[in-house]
C-alpha cells in the first residue's frame, strides 16, 4: 500500500499520510454517532444467535460437556467472518455516493481511505467481541486460562477479522453496488455454518466433517477454545491433522488470505477511475 501524499507545505510525507489516515478513521467512527441503529443491530445480531443456539436450539451435537463452553468461542469466530458484509456495505455506499472519487481528488495519501476503513472496522470488531464475551459470561460461559491465553485468543479472532475485512473491501470494489451485498450473504452464510461453530465434525457425515475441519473458521474456533482452557471433552474436535494443528492453522489461514486479497484490493482501489 502506498503512503504518498501531496502537500502544499513541506514536512514528512509519511507524517502527512498518517494524518490523512487518522482523519479517515475519525470519519468512519463518526458514522457510529450518525447511524446508532446500524451499530446496535451489528452488536445485537450475534448476541441473538448466541442466545438462540444456546437456549432455543441448544444440545450441541457431538459435544461432551457444557455446550456453552463450546458455543461461545465458535460464535466469536463466526462473528468475525460475518463482519465482511458490513465492510462491503460501507465501501459500496461510499462508491455509489461519489465519496471515494471526491477523496481521491483531494491532496491526501492514496492509502488513507482504505486504512481508515480497516482501522474503524477493527475497532468495531473489538467492541463486538467484548460485548459478545460479556453476554457469554452472563449465560454461564467461563474461560479457564490466564490473561495471556485470553489475549492470544482475542488476537486470533481479530486476525481472522482482518483477513475477512480485506476480502470484503475487494468484493465491494468489484461489485460496486450495495445491492450486491445480498449476493455475498448467500455465500457467506453457508460457509460460516459449514464449520465447527455449532457442532463437532464427528457428528457429521464423513465427507462433510472433513470439509468442516479445513474451514479457516473451524481452525480459529478450535484454537480459541484451547486458549480459553475448555475442558478436553469440549475442546476435542477429532483426531485429524487439521484438528491437532488448529493453532498454527488459525494463523496460517488468515495470513494466506491476506497475501491473496490484500494486494488485490489495493490494486483494485488504485485502478478506480478518477
C-alpha positions in Angstrom: 0.0 0.0 0.0 1.4 3.4 -0.9 1.6 6.2 1.5 2.3 9.1 -0.8 0.8 12.4 -0.1 0.6 15.7 -1.9 1.0 18.6 0.4 1.2 22.3 -0.2 3.7 22.8 2.5 6.8 20.8 3.4 7.2 18.2 6.1 7.3 14.5 6.1 5.3 12.6 3.5 4.9 9.8 6.0 3.6 12.2 8.6 1.1 13.7 6.3 0.0 10.2 5.3 -0.6 9.2 8.9 -2.5 12.3 9.5 -4.7 11.6 6.5 -5.3 8.0 7.6 -6.3 9.2 11.1 -8.7 11.7 9.5 -10.3 9.0 7.5 -10.5 6.8 10.6 -12.3 9.5 12.5 -14.7 9.9 9.6 -15.6 6.3 9.8 -16.0 6.4 13.6 -18.3 9.5 13.2 -20.8 7.2 11.4 -21.4 5.5 14.7 -22.9 8.6 16.1 -24.9 9.4 13.0 -26.2 5.8 12.5 -26.6 4.4 16.0 -29.3 1.9 14.9 -27.0 0.2 12.5 -24.3 -0.1 15.2 -26.7 -1.5 17.7 -28.1 -4.0 15.2 -24.5 -5.1 14.4 -23.9 -5.8 18.1 -27.3 -7.4 18.9 -27.4 -9.8 16.0 -24.6 -12.1 17.1 -26.0 -11.9 20.6 -29.3 -13.1 19.3 -27.6 -16.0 17.5 -25.7 -16.9 20.7 -28.9 -17.0 22.8 -30.9 -18.8 20.1 -28.4 -21.6 19.7 -27.5 -21.7 23.4 -31.1 -21.9 24.7 -33.7 -22.4 22.0 -31.9 -24.9 19.8 -29.1 -26.0 22.2 -27.9 -29.5 22.6 -24.7 -29.3 20.8 -24.4 -32.3 18.5 -21.4 -34.3 19.4 -20.3 -32.1 22.3 -19.5 -33.8 25.5 -19.6 -31.3 28.4 -21.1 -27.9 28.7 -22.4 -26.8 25.3 -22.0 -23.1 26.2 -18.2 -23.6 26.6 -18.2 -25.0 23.0 -20.6 -22.5 21.5 -19.3 -19.1 22.8 -15.8 -19.4 21.2 -17.4 -20.6 18.0 -19.8 -17.7 17.9 -16.9 -15.3 18.4 -15.2 -16.7 15.3 -18.4 -16.7 13.3 -19.0 -13.0 14.1 -15.5 -12.2 12.8 -16.4 -13.8 9.5 -19.8 -12.3 9.1 -18.2 -8.8 9.6 -17.1 -8.7 5.9 -20.8 -7.9 5.0 -20.8 -4.6 6.9 -17.4 -3.7 5.4 -18.7 -4.4 1.9 -21.8 -2.4 2.5 -20.0 0.6 3.8 -17.5 0.7 0.9 -20.1 0.2 -1.8 -22.2 3.0 -0.3 -19.2 5.4 -0.5 -18.5 4.3 -4.1 -22.1 5.0 -5.2 -22.3 8.3 -3.4 -19.2 9.5 -5.1 -17.4 9.8 -1.8 -14.4 7.8 -2.9 -14.0 9.8 -6.0 -14.0 13.1 -4.0 -11.4 11.8 -1.6 -9.2 10.6 -4.5 -9.3 14.1 -6.0 -8.0 15.7 -2.8 -4.3 16.2 -1.9 -4.3 13.3 0.6 -2.5 10.0 0.9 -3.9 7.4 -1.5 -3.8 4.9 1.3 -5.9 6.9 3.7 -9.4 5.7 2.7 -8.5 2.0 3.0 -6.5 2.5 6.2 -9.3 4.5 7.7 -11.9 1.9 6.7 -9.9 -1.0 8.1 -9.0 0.7 11.3 -12.6 1.6 12.1 -13.8 -1.9 11.2 -11.2 -3.4 13.5 -12.2 -1.2 16.4 -15.8 -2.0 15.9 -14.9 -5.7 15.8 -13.1 -5.4 19.1 -16.1 -3.7 20.6 -18.4 -6.5 19.3 -16.1 -9.2 20.7 -16.2 -7.5 24.1 -20.0 -7.3 24.1 -20.4 -10.9 22.9 -17.9 -12.1 25.5 -19.9 -10.3 28.2 -23.1 -11.9 27.1 -21.4 -15.3 27.1 -20.2 -14.7 30.6 -23.7 -13.7 31.7 -25.2 -17.0 30.4 -22.6 -19.2 32.2 -19.6 -19.4 29.9 -16.2 -19.2 31.6 -12.6 -19.2 30.5 -10.2 -21.3 32.5 -6.8 -19.9 31.4 -4.6 -17.0 32.2 -4.8 -13.4 30.8 -2.1 -14.2 28.3 -4.0 -17.0 26.7 -7.2 -14.9 26.8 -5.4 -12.1 24.8 -3.9 -14.7 22.4 -7.5 -16.0 21.7 -8.7 -12.4 21.0 -5.6 -11.9 18.8 -6.5 -14.9 16.7 -10.1 -13.7 16.4 -9.0 -10.2 15.3 -6.5 -11.7 12.8 -9.4 -13.6 11.2 -11.4 -10.5 11.1 -8.6 -8.5 9.5 -8.3 -11.1 6.7 -12.1 -11.1 6.1 -12.1 -7.3 6.1 -9.9 -7.2 3.1 -12.0 -9.8 1.3 -14.9 -7.6 2.0 -13.1 -4.5 0.6 -12.1 -6.3 -2.6 -15.6 -7.7 -3.1 -17.1 -4.2 -2.6 -14.7 -2.7 -5.1 -15.5 -5.4 -7.7 -19.3 -5.3 -7.1 -19.6 -1.6 -6.8 -23.2 -1.6 -5.6 -24.8 -2.1 -2.2 -27.3 -4.5 -3.7 -24.6 -7.0 -4.3 -24.1 -7.4 -0.6 -27.2 -9.7 -0.6 -25.4 -12.0 -3.2 -22.4 -12.2 -0.9 -24.6 -13.1 2.1 -25.9 -16.1 0.1 -22.3 -17.3 0.1 -21.1 -16.2 3.5 -23.8 -17.8 5.5 -23.3 -21.4 4.2 -19.5 -21.0 4.5 -20.0 -19.7 8.1 -22.2 -22.5 9.1 -20.1 -25.1 7.3 -17.8 -25.1 10.3 -17.4 -26.5 13.8 -19.1 -23.4 15.4 -22.3 -25.2 16.4 -21.4 -28.9 16.2 -18.4 -31.2 16.0 -17.3 -32.7 12.7 -17.6 -36.1 14.2 -21.4 -35.7 14.4 -21.5 -35.1 10.6 -21.2 -37.4 7.6 -17.5 -38.3 7.0 -17.0 -36.2 3.8 -18.8 -33.2 5.3 -16.8 -33.4 8.6 -13.5 -33.4 6.6 -14.6 -30.2 4.8 -15.6 -28.6 8.0 -12.3 -29.4 9.7 -10.4 -27.5 7.0 -12.6 -24.4 7.1 -10.4 -21.5 8.3 -13.2 -20.6 10.8 -13.0 -24.0 12.3 -9.3 -23.7 12.9 -9.8 -20.4 14.7 -12.8 -21.7 16.7 -10.8 -24.7 17.9 -7.7 -22.7 18.7 -9.7 -20.2 20.6 -11.4 -23.0 22.6 -8.0 -24.3 23.5 -6.7 -20.9 24.6 -9.8 -20.3 26.7 -9.0 -23.5 28.5 -12.1 -25.5 27.6 -12.2 -29.0 29.1 -10.7 -31.7 26.8 -14.2 -33.1 26.2 -15.4 -29.7 24.9 -12.3 -28.7 23.1 -11.8 -32.1 21.4 -12.5 -31.8 17.7 -11.5 -35.1 16.3 -8.1 -36.6 15.8 -7.4 -35.3 12.3 -4.3 -33.4 11.3 -6.3 -30.2 11.0 -7.8 -30.5 14.4 -4.5 -31.4 16.1 -2.8 -28.4 14.5 -5.6 -25.9 14.8 -3.4 -23.3 16.5 -0.9 -23.0 13.6 -3.7 -23.2 11.0 -5.6 -20.3 12.8 -2.6 -18.2 11.9 -1.7 -19.6 8.5 -5.2 -19.4 7.1 -5.8 -15.7 7.7 -2.2 -14.8 6.6 -2.7 -16.8 3.4 -6.0 -14.9 2.8 -4.3 -11.6 3.4 -1.5 -12.5 1.0 -4.0 -13.1 -1.7 -6.7 -10.5 -1.1 -4.8 -7.5 0.4 -2.8 -6.7 -2.7 -5.8 -7.4 -5.0 -7.9 -4.9 -3.0 -5.1 -2.3 -3.0 -4.6 -2.7 -6.8 -8.3 -2.6 -7.5 -8.6 0.6 -5.5 -5.7 2.2 -7.2 -7.2 1.3 -10.6 -10.5 3.1 -9.9 -11.2 5.9 -12.4 -10.7 9.4 -11.1 
